Structures are given as C-alpha cells and as structure tokens.
Amino acid sequence: MHILVATSEAVPFCKTGGLADVCGSLPREIPNLGHQASLVLPAYRQVLTSQLPIEKTGIEFEIPIGRKNVTGSVLTCQLGDSGVPVYFIQQDTYFDRGELYSISGVDYPDNCARFVFFCRAIMELATQLPACPDVIHCNDWMTGLIPAYLQTEYAGRPGYEQIATILTIHNIAYQGNFWHWDMELTGIDWKHFNWQEMEFYGNLSFLKSGIAMADKINTVSPTYAEQILSPPWSCGMEDILRHRRDDLCGIINGIDVRLWNPETDIYLVTDGYANYDVESVSIGKKLNKAALQRELNLPQHDMPLIGIIGRLVDQKGFDLVTEVMKTWVRSQPVQWVILGTGEPRYHKLLAELEQLYPQNVSVRLEFSNKLAHRIEAGADLFLMPSQFEPCGLNQLYSLRYGTLPVVHATGGLADTITNTTDETLALGTANGFSFVEHSSDALATALHHAIATYANRHTWSTVQTIGMQQDWSWAHSAQKYLQLYESAIAKRKASVLA
C-alpha cells in the first residue's frame, strides 16, 4: 500500500497542536510495517524559512477557486532520516503568512479559499506522484473536502477510481464551517449542499463533508469515538456520525519514542539533569526533581511536585486546577509547576499565586519544549483534568518518564490511565489516578489519593514500573491504522464494482 497523509501541519515543519505530532510521526512507522508512506502539507512561511533541504519538483497546476484560477506548485524534501517523501503545496498568497490559521487569535477571512485550494491541489498531486496512493489519510477539517472531491469532481477520472479515503477527527470542536455562498469556491455542484452531505445548519462544513463522504472515519481514542455520537461532545455532528457509525472507530495516538525517552532525552544531559530508565528511575527522578526545582527557583524539599503543561483554558480543566490551588497552597505540602499560555484571567491568577507563594508555585507563561521535557522528568505527578480530551499525549509521555498522571476519566485519558486501587494493583494494570465527576472536589480527592500513594514508596514504585513498561509507541498504533487502511480500500473497491 501507498498511504498519502494529508495534513495542515506536521512536526518538524510547523505546529499549533497535537495534530502536528501525529502527522509527523505516523508516516515514519508505515515503512517499518512494509508499506509506502508520503506526507503533504502547505508550504507555510515556517516551511520556506526552515533551512531544510527543500527542492522544487517541477509540478505545477492551476486550481479553479470560484470564478478565478489560482496557480500553485509543489516542493519536496524528506521527513528527517526516515526516507519518507514530504510534499509542500506552494501558493504564497495563501500560505506565506506569519501564522497558520489566524492572526492575533482571529481566523483569516479567506480560510475557506485557502483550504479549498489545498484540498484540490492534493487531488491534482495524487496522480502525479511516483506511485499513486491507495489511501489518502485526511486529518481534521482542513482536509475534509478531499473525500468530497473524490466522490464528485474527480469521480470516474482515470487514476482516481481506486483511491480510498479515511478521515481522522482529532477534535470535533474544530469543524471548518463557512458561509453557505462559499460553496461556490469549491466548484462542487450545489446538489451536494444538503443535510446529508455538505450542509451544516445553513453553512458549508468541511468536517461534515469529510465525515459524509470518506470511506472510513476514525478519531483518536475508542472512548472519544463513543462520546462524539451524542451531545454535548458531538458538537452538533451526532446525526451524521450515527449514520456513519459502522465506519467509525477509535485508535489511540502513539508517542514518538525517539524524542520522548528518559534514557536518551537530549534535554536531560546538562544543568544537573540526568538520563534514566525503569531500573534507575528512583535515582534519576530524584536528580531531575532537584534540578527542576533549582531551575524554577523552588526550594529543594522532598514534597510531591505536580507538573502541568498545556493551554490555560477551561477545556483543559484550569477552572478546577485554580480552585484546588487556591486552597492547597495554604494547606498542603506540595509544589506546583505550570507551563503554558491561555486565557488572560488564568495568567493573572497563576501569577498572583506564584507571587504570594513562591515556595510552592512556579509558573512559566510560555511554551518551551526543553522545559516540557524537564517537567516530565522532574515532576512526581502530572495533572490533566480536561473537560474532554480526544486522546492526549502528555499523559503518555508521563507514563514513559515515571511521572504518575492524575486525569479526568474522559476520552483518551480514560482509555490510557487506570486508577490505582487494590484491584488494579493486583492485576498489574494500575498506572495513575483518575476521577469521574468533573469538579474541583473530585480532583482534590484524586490528588489526596495520589499523595497518599506517594508516601507509600513500595506502591509508588510499583505503579511507576507498570507505566514505564507499557508500550504507547507509534509502532503499536500504526498496526491498527494499517487495518483501517485495508478496510477502507476494501470498501472503495466494493463501491467501484457495485
């Protein structure tokens, strides 16, 4: 099989979130399983100025966008040392911009035209590649029109008959909904602007178009695949998803174990930090905790250190976190380390807590990849009390680093973290702590449980070992994607023969 992964972002080229981590990692694993992979994304400014060995392919095309034609071309390089070819759709008016989707938090007004162009350019590219793809793996709304084009404008064209599509929903809250008159930009017949295909409450929806017309659909955890069938997690898409339920599944994301590995982590070789493995975790964590405390100006006390990395917004549970912190900084012997940016009210509140309680709170209102790795290595607990979480990656990084996660049991967090109880300890499955009701009281109870376990060094070490020995690598997840690709190809072939 040849799998063409279509995405709007991928590491190491450009990133705004977990989508980039997934699409920069999965294509690397496919060749290891005996199949061919390639990657396609826009030639953003970040790509053009990256100093990577990017070359011209000589492929050019002209795409109709409404009543005008827009020209574009294709650049290429390789995905690191993997040998996987990467293709960049170049159209500087659309993509040579400072940010990927928005400026100062406001979406670009021409995002519909930009990603219509991107989707149609991928369609033109597909049959000009050295090997035509068997599957185009679409990711989120930005590529949602690709299945629609295969079913409409490109239906019956030579070379396209056997191409199957899957659509991965990374977060259903992001839907690519636009004014209904933008349907004209797509070039697709208005007859498809109906409630069963491309229309969504009077608007054109890229995501709904993909859900309606892809051969197979998946999301990034089994629990999230069930949750999005009903409100409020469905974000209005429950009818079309229930209609496609037989073609919907959940596959947990993997983690890039080349980058997230405490034995080889490049950020743990200086400043007093140390690499470690499951055998040396006790010594390694002690050294890294002390180094992290020094770096963040916290006293080097042997009290539980709680790490948090992420967007400072309600969706990530910061309403609960701040409620608990306001009480705990005065009453509980724990330290808090928080890294991220988000809503100004949380910036203000956390900065105030740090100022008032510098012995217990350290806040970095930024994003630093180096510090993220060091928090994973130095913290005792990692907190993820998200309202909803399609998959989550930090809880998986934490398991690998022997940092026990405390999570709200939702989406991928429920699928990956098993609460520590006498029963789960006996079964050898306990790898963290979780709570069901999304409330500050429930979070506080889970944290009390975690801290009590921290005091029992034997149990704590047992749970650390279980988590560190679990396999959450992409090698495991890629096997499930291969099965999904095969089922999409089979469905596509059956529809062609019908």
C-alpha positions in Angstrom: 0.0 0.0 0.0 0.9 3.6 -0.5 -0.5 5.9 2.1 -0.6 9.7 1.4 -1.0 11.5 4.7 -2.7 14.9 4.1 -2.5 17.4 6.9 -2.4 21.1 7.6 0.6 20.8 10.0 3.3 18.3 10.9 6.5 18.4 13.0 9.2 19.3 12.4 7.9 21.7 9.8 5.1 23.6 11.6 2.9 23.1 14.6 0.0 24.5 16.6 -1.1 21.4 18.5 -1.2 17.6 18.7 -2.2 17.2 15.1 1.3 18.1 14.1 2.8 15.5 16.4 0.6 12.7 15.0 1.2 13.6 11.3 4.9 14.0 11.8 5.2 10.6 13.5 2.7 8.1 11.9 4.2 8.3 8.4 7.6 7.3 9.8 6.1 4.0 11.1 4.3 2.9 8.0 7.5 1.9 6.1 8.6 -0.1 9.1 5.5 -2.2 8.5 6.3 -2.9 4.9 4.3 -0.2 3.2 5.0 3.1 1.5 4.1 6.5 3.0 4.3 10.1 2.0 3.2 13.4 3.6 1.6 16.5 2.1 1.0 19.9 3.7 1.0 23.6 2.8 4.3 25.5 2.2 3.8 27.9 5.0 6.4 30.6 5.8 7.7 28.4 8.6 8.5 25.8 5.9 10.0 28.2 3.4 12.3 29.7 6.0 13.2 26.5 7.8 16.7 26.0 6.3 15.7 22.4 5.4 16.9 21.0 2.1 13.6 21.7 0.2 13.6 21.4 -3.6 11.3 22.1 -6.4 9.5 19.2 -8.0 8.6 20.9 -11.3 4.9 20.0 -10.6 2.6 23.0 -11.3 -1.1 23.3 -11.5 -4.0 25.7 -11.9 -6.9 25.4 -9.5 -10.4 26.9 -10.0 -11.4 28.8 -6.9 -14.9 30.1 -7.6 -14.7 32.2 -10.7 -10.9 32.6 -10.8 -8.0 30.3 -11.4 -5.2 30.2 -8.9 -1.8 28.7 -9.8 0.4 26.7 -7.4 3.4 24.4 -7.4 4.9 21.6 -5.3 8.1 21.5 -3.3 9.6 18.4 -1.6 12.1 17.1 1.0 12.3 14.1 3.3 10.8 13.6 6.7 14.0 13.6 8.7 16.1 10.5 8.3 13.0 8.3 7.6 13.2 8.4 3.8 9.5 9.3 3.7 8.9 12.0 1.0 7.2 15.2 2.0 5.4 17.4 -0.5 4.5 21.0 0.1 1.7 22.8 -1.7 3.1 26.2 -2.5 0.8 29.2 -3.1 2.4 32.2 -1.4 -0.7 34.4 -1.4 -2.5 31.7 0.7 0.3 30.2 2.8 3.2 32.6 3.1 1.9 34.2 6.3 3.1 34.6 9.9 0.6 32.1 11.4 -1.1 29.0 10.1 -4.8 29.8 10.5 -5.2 33.1 12.2 -3.6 36.3 13.3 -3.9 37.5 16.9 -6.5 34.9 17.6 -8.8 35.9 14.7 -9.2 33.4 11.8 -8.0 34.5 8.4 -11.2 35.6 6.4 -10.1 33.6 3.4 -9.5 30.3 5.2 -12.2 28.6 3.1 -10.5 29.6 -0.2 -7.1 28.6 1.3 -8.1 25.1 2.2 -10.3 24.6 -0.9 -7.1 25.3 -2.8 -5.1 22.9 -0.6 -7.6 20.0 -1.0 -7.9 20.4 -4.8 -4.1 20.7 -5.1 -3.7 17.4 -3.3 -6.2 15.8 -5.7 -4.1 17.1 -8.6 -0.9 15.9 -7.0 -2.1 12.4 -6.2 -1.9 11.1 -9.7 1.5 12.8 -10.4 3.3 11.1 -7.6 5.8 8.3 -8.5 3.2 5.9 -7.1 -0.5 6.8 -6.9 -1.7 6.5 -3.4 -4.0 3.6 -2.4 -5.3 5.7 0.5 -5.4 9.4 1.2 -5.4 9.8 5.0 -7.2 13.1 5.7 -6.8 14.9 9.1 -9.3 17.3 10.5 -11.5 19.8 8.7 -8.6 21.4 6.7 -8.6 18.2 4.5 -12.3 17.4 4.8 -13.1 18.3 1.2 -10.7 15.6 -0.2 -13.3 12.8 0.2 -15.9 15.1 -1.2 -13.8 15.8 -4.3 -13.2 12.0 -4.9 -17.0 11.4 -4.8 -17.9 14.4 -7.0 -15.5 16.3 -9.3 -12.9 13.6 -9.6 -15.3 10.6 -9.7 -14.7 8.5 -12.8 -11.4 10.3 -13.7 -8.7 7.9 -14.7 -6.3 7.2 -11.9 -8.7 8.1 -9.1 -11.1 5.1 -9.2 -9.2 3.0 -6.6 -8.1 5.8 -4.2 -9.7 5.2 -0.8 -10.0 7.9 1.9 -10.1 7.9 5.7 -10.7 11.0 7.8 -9.2 11.3 11.3 -11.1 13.6 13.6 -8.6 14.9 16.1 -11.0 17.3 17.8 -14.6 17.6 16.6 -15.0 21.1 18.0 -13.0 22.4 15.1 -15.2 22.0 12.0 -14.3 24.4 9.2 -17.8 25.9 8.9 -18.2 28.8 6.4 -20.9 31.0 4.8 -23.1 29.0 2.5 -22.2 31.1 -0.5 -18.6 29.8 -0.1 -19.9 26.6 -1.6 -19.2 28.3 -5.0 -15.5 28.4 -4.2 -15.4 24.5 -4.0 -16.6 24.0 -7.6 -18.8 21.1 -6.3 -22.4 21.0 -7.6 -24.9 22.7 -5.3 -26.9 19.5 -5.2 -24.4 18.2 -2.6 -25.2 21.2 -0.3 -27.8 19.2 1.7 -28.2 18.0 5.2 -26.8 14.5 4.4 -23.6 15.7 2.9 -22.0 19.2 3.0 -24.6 21.5 4.7 -24.5 22.1 8.4 -27.1 24.4 9.9 -27.1 26.5 6.8 -23.4 26.7 6.4 -20.8 24.8 4.4 -18.9 22.4 6.7 -15.6 20.9 5.6 -15.6 18.5 8.5 -19.2 17.2 7.8 -18.3 16.9 4.1 -15.4 14.6 5.1 -17.5 12.6 7.6 -20.3 12.1 5.0 -18.0 11.0 2.1 -14.9 9.4 3.4 -14.7 5.6 3.1 -13.8 5.2 6.8 -13.7 7.6 9.7 -11.7 7.4 13.0 -10.9 9.5 15.9 -8.0 9.3 18.3 -9.4 7.1 21.1 -12.1 4.5 21.5 -13.9 6.4 24.3 -13.9 9.6 22.3 -15.4 7.7 19.3 -18.3 6.8 21.5 -18.6 10.2 23.1 -18.9 12.1 19.9 -22.0 10.2 18.9 -24.0 12.2 21.5 -24.3 15.8 22.7 -22.5 17.8 24.0 -19.3 16.0 22.8 -20.7 15.7 19.3 -20.8 19.5 18.8 -23.9 19.1 16.6 -22.5 16.3 14.4 -24.3 13.5 16.1 -26.7 12.7 13.3 -24.1 12.3 10.5 -21.8 10.3 12.9 -24.6 8.0 13.9 -25.4 7.5 10.2 -21.7 6.5 9.7 -21.4 4.6 12.9 -20.4 1.3 11.3 -17.5 3.1 9.6 -16.3 4.9 12.7 -13.6 3.7 15.1 -11.1 5.0 17.7 -7.3 4.5 17.6 -5.2 5.8 20.4 -2.3 8.1 19.2 1.2 6.9 19.7 4.2 8.9 21.0 7.5 9.4 19.3 9.8 7.4 21.4 12.9 8.8 19.7 12.1 12.2 21.2 10.3 11.2 24.4 12.6 8.7 26.1 14.2 9.4 29.5 17.1 7.1 28.6 18.2 9.3 25.7 16.4 12.6 26.2 18.8 15.4 25.0 17.3 17.9 27.4 18.5 15.8 30.4 22.2 15.9 29.8 23.1 19.3 31.2 22.2 21.6 34.1 22.2 18.8 36.7 19.6 16.7 34.9 20.2 13.0 34.2 19.0 10.3 31.9 17.4 7.2 33.4 15.4 4.1 32.7 13.0 1.9 34.6 15.8 0.3 36.6 17.3 3.6 37.7 14.1 5.7 37.9 14.3 6.3 41.6 17.8 7.8 41.4 17.0 9.6 38.1 13.8 11.2 39.3 15.5 12.4 42.4 18.3 14.1 40.4 15.9 15.6 37.9 13.5 16.9 40.6 16.3 18.7 42.3 17.5 20.2 39.0 14.0 21.3 38.1 13.5 22.9 41.5 16.8 24.8 41.1 15.9 25.9 37.5 12.5 27.2 38.6 13.6 28.8 41.9 11.7 26.4 44.1 13.1 25.1 47.5 14.5 21.6 47.2 12.1 20.0 49.5 11.1 16.3 49.3 7.4 17.0 48.9 5.3 15.9 45.9 5.9 18.1 42.8 2.9 18.4 40.5 3.6 19.3 36.8 1.1 20.8 34.4 1.7 21.6 30.7 -0.9 22.9 28.3 -3.3 25.6 27.3 -4.6 27.6 30.2 -8.3 27.3 29.4 -11.4 25.8 30.9 -11.4 22.9 28.4 -8.1 21.8 29.9 -9.6 21.9 33.4 -7.9 25.1 34.7 -11.1 26.2 36.4 -10.7 23.1 38.6 -6.9 23.5 38.9 -7.1 27.1 40.2 -9.9 26.3 42.6 -7.8 23.5 44.2 -4.6 25.5 44.1 -6.1 28.5 46.0 -6.8 26.1 48.9 -3.8 23.8 48.7 -1.1 26.5 48.6 -2.1 27.3 52.2 -2.7 23.8 53.5 -0.9 21.1 51.6 2.8 20.4 51.4 3.1 20.1 47.6 4.8 22.2 44.9 3.2 23.2 41.6 5.0 23.8 38.2 2.9 25.1 35.4 4.0 25.7 31.8 1.7 27.2 29.1 -0.3 30.1 27.8 -4.0 30.8 27.5 -6.8 33.0 28.9 -5.6 36.3 30.5 -7.6 35.6 33.7 -5.6 32.4 34.3 -2.4 34.2 33.5 -3.3 36.8 36.2 -4.5 34.3 38.8 -1.5 32.0 38.5 1.0 34.9 38.5 -0.6 36.1 41.7 -0.4 32.7 43.3 3.3 32.5 42.4 4.0 35.9 43.9 2.2 35.1 47.1 3.5 31.5 47.4 7.0 31.4 45.8 7.9 28.4 47.9 5.2 26.3 46.4 4.3 27.7 42.9 6.4 28.3 39.8 4.6 29.5 36.6 6.1 29.9 33.1 3.6 31.7 30.8 5.2 30.5 27.6 5.9 27.3 25.7 9.3 25.7 25.9 10.0 22.3 24.5 13.1 21.9 26.7 11.2 22.8 29.9 8.4 20.5 28.9 10.8 17.6 28.8 12.4 18.6 32.1 9.0 18.9 33.8 8.1 15.4 32.6 11.4 14.1 34.0 11.4 16.1 37.3 7.8 16.1 38.4 6.3 13.4 40.6 2.7 13.8 39.3 1.3 15.1 36.0 -2.1 16.7 36.1 -4.6 16.6 33.2 -8.1 17.4 34.5 -9.5 18.2 31.0 -13.3 18.6 30.5 -12.8 16.5 27.3 -9.7 15.1 25.7 -9.9 13.3 22.4 -6.6 11.5 23.1 -4.0 13.4 24.9 -0.2 12.9 24.7 1.2 14.3 27.9 -0.2 11.5 30.0 1.6 9.1 27.7 4.8 11.0 27.9 4.4 11.0 31.7 4.0 7.2 31.8 7.2 6.8 30.0 9.0 9.1 32.3 7.7 7.5 35.5 5.6 10.6 36.3 2.2 9.4 37.5 -0.7 11.0 35.7 -3.8 12.4 37.5 -6.6 12.7 35.0 -10.3 13.2 34.4 -11.6 10.0 33.1 -12.7 11.2 29.6 -11.8 10.4 26.0 -8.2 9.1 25.6 -7.4 9.8 29.2 -10.0 7.2 30.2 -8.5 4.7 27.7 -4.9 5.1 28.8 -4.9 5.7 32.5 -6.1 3.1 35.0 -6.8 4.3 38.5 -4.7 2.8 41.3 -6.8 0.6 43.5 -6.1 -2.6 45.4 -7.7 -4.5 42.5 -5.8 -2.8 39.7 -2.5 -3.2 41.7 -3.2 -6.9 42.0 -4.0 -7.1 38.2 -0.8 -5.2 37.4 -2.7 -2.5 35.4 -2.6 0.5 37.8 -0.6 3.3 36.1 -2.0 6.5 37.6 -5.0 8.2 39.2 -8.3 9.3 37.7 -11.7 10.8 38.7 -15.1 10.7 37.1 -17.0 13.8 38.1 -15.6 16.9 36.6 -15.4 19.0 39.8 -12.8 20.6 42.0 -13.9 18.3 44.9 -13.3 15.2 42.7 -10.0 16.5 41.6 -8.9 17.2 45.1 -9.9 13.7 46.2 -7.8 12.2 43.4 -4.8 14.3 44.4 -5.2 13.2 48.0 -5.2 9.6 46.8 -2.0 10.3 44.7 -0.2 12.0 47.6 -1.1 9.2 50.0 0.3 6.7 47.4 3.5 8.8 47.1 4.0 8.3 50.8 4.0 4.5 50.3 7.2 4.1 48.4 6.7 0.5 47.5 3.3 1.1 45.9 4.5 4.2 44.2 7.4 2.3 42.7 5.1 -0.5 41.5 2.8 2.0 39.7 5.8 3.8 38.2 7.2 0.5 36.8 3.9 -0.6 35.3 3.5 2.7 33.5 7.1 2.8 32.2 6.9 -0.7 30.8 3.7 -0.1 28.8 4.0 0.4 25.0 2.4 3.5 23.8 4.7 3.9 20.8 3.5 4.6 17.2 4.7 1.1 16.2 1.7 -0.2 18.2 -0.8 2.3 16.9 0.4 2.1 13.3 -0.6 -1.6 13.2 -4.2 -0.5 13.8 -4.1 2.2 11.2 -2.9 -0.4 8.6 -6.0 -2.5 9.4 -8.1 0.7 8.9 -6.4 1.4 5.6 -7.1 -2.1 4.4 -10.8 -1.9 5.3 -11.1 1.5 3.5 -9.5 0.0 0.4 -11.9 -2.9 0.5 -14.9 -0.7 0.9 -13.7 1.5 -2.0 -13.2 -1.5 -4.3 -16.7 -2.8 -3.4 -18.3 0.6 -4.3 -16.4 0.7 -7.6 -17.7 -2.8 -8.5 -21.2 -2.1 -7.4 
